[in-house]
């Protein structure tokens, strides 16, 4: 069984991402993260970059931080921002599922755990 996403939601996030100017460094970071998440979650790279960017923005807004603020945080505090971004990414992806059946939610949860485990390993 595979994750099934709502095509309209995927198209919307791709369009929204394309309408934002992203600096080269952030774009490179999003490329790398999208590749990691796409190992567990079958989405276009563009859609995943959109979900990642907007999830990071959600976390920054919740914590009332700018991108510069995040860069200047201690590694421990940056990890907290990363964890919150991960939660927002999970919510956004869950919302984008075609249906939110128990099977689909379980698949998403497992895929997110896989990605988080891999990201944790490479951050060390």
Rosetta blueprint (number, residue, H / E / L):
1 X L
2 X L
3 X L
4 X L
5 X E
6 X L
7 X H
8 X H
9 X H
10 X H
11 X H
12 X H
13 X H
14 X H
15 X H
16 X H
17 X H
18 X H
19 X L
20 X L
21 X L
22 X L
23 X L
24 X H
25 X H
26 X H
27 X H
28 X H
29 X H
30 X H
31 X H
32 X H
33 X H
34 X H
35 X H
36 X H
37 X H
38 X L
39 X L
40 X L
41 X L
42 X L
43 X L
44 X L
45 X H
46 X H
47 X H
48 X H
49 X H
50 X H
51 X H
52 X H
53 X H
54 X H
55 X H
56 X H
57 X H
58 X H
59 X H
60 X H
61 X H
62 X H
63 X H
64 X L
65 X L
66 X L
67 X H
68 X H
69 X H
70 X H
71 X H
72 X L
73 X L
74 X L
75 X H
76 X H
77 X H
78 X H
79 X H
80 X H
81 X H
82 X H
83 X H
84 X H
85 X H
86 X H
87 X H
88 X H
89 X H
90 X H
91 X H
92 X H
93 X H
94 X H
95 X H
96 X H
97 X E
98 X L
99 X L
100 X L
101 X L
102 X H
103 X H
104 X H
105 X H
106 X H
107 X H
108 X H
109 X H
110 X H
111 X H
112 X H
113 X H
114 X H
115 X H
116 X H
117 X H
118 X H
119 X H
120 X H
121 X H
122 X H
123 X H
124 X L
